[in-house]
Amino acid sequence: MSGSMMDGFIDLSVVGIVEGKPEPEGTTALGLLQAAYRDVTQPLSVRMRAAIEAAPFESPKLSATAVLTFEDFATRLERAILRSDVRVLPEPE
């Protein structure tokens, strides 16, 4: 294996994380990955691996979902009203 990778994981000692040194309050895993790939003092392989791991959380995948129904809108609305147990007010006179 390379010096900065062990079994496909980032070697945190290379990234500059020292055991016992607390991270700033509110640091997330994504924030740690972003710090790793933005740190120009790190080897390119470490920065690339961190960028690859962070990418799905920074730019969500686009997808489309089709909702197929054979009912008209009025029927669906009526069922929704019945489910919500809302009383419909009478029309004003």
KAJOUR-V67341 format. One record per pair of residues at least 12 apart in sequence whose ideal C-beta (glycine too) atoms are under 8 Angstrom apart, sorted by the first residue. I is the first residue (numbers start at 0). GAP is how many residues later the second one is. Records with the same first field share a line. If there is no record, write none. Layout:
I = GAP ; GAP
This chain:
1 = 43
3 = 39 ; 41 ; 42
4 = 40 ; 44
9 = 26 ; 36 ; 39 ; 40 ; 43
10 = 35
13 = 28 ; 29 ; 32
14 = 21 ; 24 ; 27 ; 31 ; 35
15 = 23 ; 25 ; 26
16 = 15
29 = 24 ; 27 ; 28
32 = 17 ; 18 ; 20 ; 21
33 = 16 ; 20
35 = 14
36 = 13 ; 14 ; 17
